[in-house]
Amino acid sequence: MSQAKIKNNQDLVSSAQYLSLATYRCPKCQSGNHLSLSGSGQEVCCANCGENYPLQEGVFNFLKNPSKATANELKGMALENGFKENEVTSYQIRRHNSFPGFSEKLKSTEGEHSHYYLQTKMNYDQAMKQLGQVGNSRVLEIGSCHDYYFLKPFQTVNAECFALNIHYDLVHDPKFESWPTKVIGDMNDLPFKDGTFDFVIISATSHHSTTPEILVQEIHRVLKLGGKCLMINDPTWGIIKNLGGPDNTQAHRESHINENEYSIWRYNSMFRKAGFDYQHLFSDFYDQRLLNMAIHPRTRFASVAKLVKRFWQVSFFRQLCKRHLLWFAQAVFGFPMNVVLTKK
């Protein structure tokens, strides 16, 4: 290993303004007090159990022994992106000259009936209003990628920003080299100490867990008392959902990828059992579509939406539906879930 390479890795670590190994815990022995950076600057070492975790391209890789479900997810993502089965490790961290930012993604779905990325943005902006002051905090995004769009508002107010995923597409851009702090890890076994974060952001990701109860418990564990989680843009199962057309979340995906749908009953049950208060949000995206009477003909249950939009202009009806009928829309039609969780 060249001295230049070692120095580069050490510089990537030391230049991360808020980085501290005291933030993490060892996934193998779950000890959080025995981690240190090796002399070579290439590994994080646990003195308690002897396990070592590689530091690659400034990314901490704690996914050394993934569960079967997580290994399948990673394999599916690699195969979906043109890699072979024996190249999964190479897929975990890739360097690119550039990749599309969120603004480009917004344009890419303008013609779609769901306008996915506009919906994603509006749901995020709506949920963020529930957080209040976020300055001088510590935030984790689970499923973070590309230009870290969901973390940028926190960066502007000097919050510590951590990103976690099972793989990373890194770009040659100085502003992303040491920000955010990037970690490869399992969302069902988060490599962080208890009570580490003020906020957790998880968008369109919880349904990729095959053990969502464990995921919710892990989020609760790493949040501080009173901390909040924004769990947004997740599809849900509905009693008659599939009668409205094919399921977008399961179509056109590699078979190893964990695309699941859980009912709102199950989500609410796991929130309560973990110890969360929860507030579901009626999506501003759908609210505006109904107000503007802009129902795309390919919208799931378009005929129902067209009927509802006739009454949506009536303030009393609109507020009644938003306040009391969201659960019904989720349970019956599989309305997407946007929820703010608060650790009691």
C-alpha positions, 0 to 999 in steps of 0.5 A: 500500500502506497504512503500516498494512498494511506495518507489520502484515506486518513485525510478523508477521515480527518477532514470530515468536520464532525467525524468521530469513531465514538459515534459507532458500534461494532456490528459483530459484538455491538460494543461501542467503546473499542473502535479505532482507526488502524495505523495504515488508515485502511480499517476500523478495528474493534479491540473487543472482538477483533473484527476489522472493517475496511475504510474505502474511498472515505467510506466506512464499510460495516457490512462485512457479514450481511444477512441473507436478505441484505446480501440478496438486496445488494446482489439484486442491485448489482445485477440490475446495474449490469454487474455479474454475481461475482462482481457484487463487492466491486459494485459496493463503491463506485466512482463516477465522473458525474451522476444526475442530481435531484433537479435532473431527476425531477425533469426525468419524471415530468411526463409520468402520471405519478411524477415520482420525484416531484411527489418525493420532493413535496412529501419531504418538504411537507414533513420537514416543516414538522421538525422545527429547528434543526441547526447544530443537530446530528442527522442520519439518512438511511438509503442516502445516495447521489447528491444527498438531497435530503441532507442538504437543508441540514448542512446549511445549518451546520448539522452533522450529516451521516449517510447510510446505504448498502452501496455508494456511487461516488462522484469526483466532486470536492464538496462530496468527498468528506460530506456527508459522513458515508457509511455502508451498513445494514438498516436492520442493524445500524452500526451506531450507538444508542441515542446518537441522532436528533433526526433520521430521514428514510425515504422510499426505503423501509419497504426494502426491509424484510424485517420492518419491525426490527428496522423501526426498533433500530431507528428508535434505538439510535434516536435521542429522546424526543428525536424524530424520524421522517419515514416518507414516500413508502408504498403500503399494501391496500385491500383492493390496491391491485384492482387499480392496476399493476403494482409499480414497486414490484414491476421491472425490478431484479428479482433479488431486490426486496420490494415489499408492501406492508399494511398501515395496520402493521406499520402503526403496530410496529411504531407503537411497540417500538415506543414512537408517537406517530403523525401521518401526513396527507400528501401535499402532492395529492392534495394539490392534484385534487385541488387543481383537478389534475387527475392523470388518466393512468392514475391508480383508481382514476375514476375514484379520484375524479369523483373525489376532486368534484368535492375537494374544492369544498373546504369542509369536505377537504379538511374532513378527508385529510384529517379523518379519511387518510387511514381509510385511503391507506388501508383500502387503496394502499395510499403512500405513507408519509409519517413523522415518528417521535421517540417518547 
